[in-house]
């Protein structure tokens, strides 16, 4: 089967959408000649020129504001924030403008824009270039939040996000850019708000996001050798959330472990716990729902400290064993 890296899959989605729809353009820091900080947009300026691959000054507020304005005129901009951490400089444009305009105008105006941003730790980039801030945007009605974990989903979800008539926050994990997977050559869509059950199991429901999906799958393979079968679920779209498959899985297994890289306090795991306990799945729980998340600290620069600040395969295995064995 044809394989692409996660970064190549994203580039192919951008190329195919730009070729098929002249309303689509890319704007951000170093997205043109340099090809993007993580080479996702490499070569696109040679195909589409500087009018559709727009390099900007170092101003995330300007990038996001330009996307909002362009979207309101009928274009479909794809903005790139070089590191997710610096989306903090775009919050007025995102939270007070992009997220609210369609509602405030009674649907007369739409903001069909995508804001791509690499998040997460693991590259030794320290506290200001390693954050996972996705739950800030989950909290804002009017924004859609997408976190693909595979090359296949990266391409299909990005195509769907560009075609959506609402602002979409598209979070890409830096460590995933070089991972490979099956990606069809034709343009296809992975629908937003469609949770995926990526591994069937009977003993424990594991809900994971972004790079934690791959770590959960690795943990599941190792535990399978001990006779423990994990069911691994990837929401893919955090908001609006398709909670049905998650609830159904917890009803089946009676136990749930939620894993994300963002810090635990105020993280997406807390929302998932609430959704489960407010549903019919509550009556089927045989153990407390557990969360594995990043420590409530800024990301350390030291590689060993950084490694231990977020969930790893071995911590997932240890926590899963405790839940399945009834240690809680």
Buried (B, 14 or more C-beta within 10 A) or exposed (E): EEEBBBBBBBBBBBBBBBEEEEBBBBBBBBBBEEBBBBBBBBEBBEEBEEEBBBBBEEBBBBBBBBBBBBBBEEBBBBBBBBBBBBBEBBBEBBBEBBBBBBEEEEEEEBBBBBBBBBBBBBBEBBBEBBBBBBBBBBBBEBBBBBBBBBBBBBBBBBBBBBBBEBBBBBBBBBBBBEBEBEBBEEBBBBEBBBBBBBBEBEBBBBBBBBBBBBBBBBBBEBBBEEEBBBBBBBBBBBBEBBBEBBBBBBBBBBBBBBBBBBBBEEBBBBBBBEBBEEBEBEEBBEBEBBBBBBBEEEBBBEEEEBEEBBBBBEBBBEBBBBBBEEEE
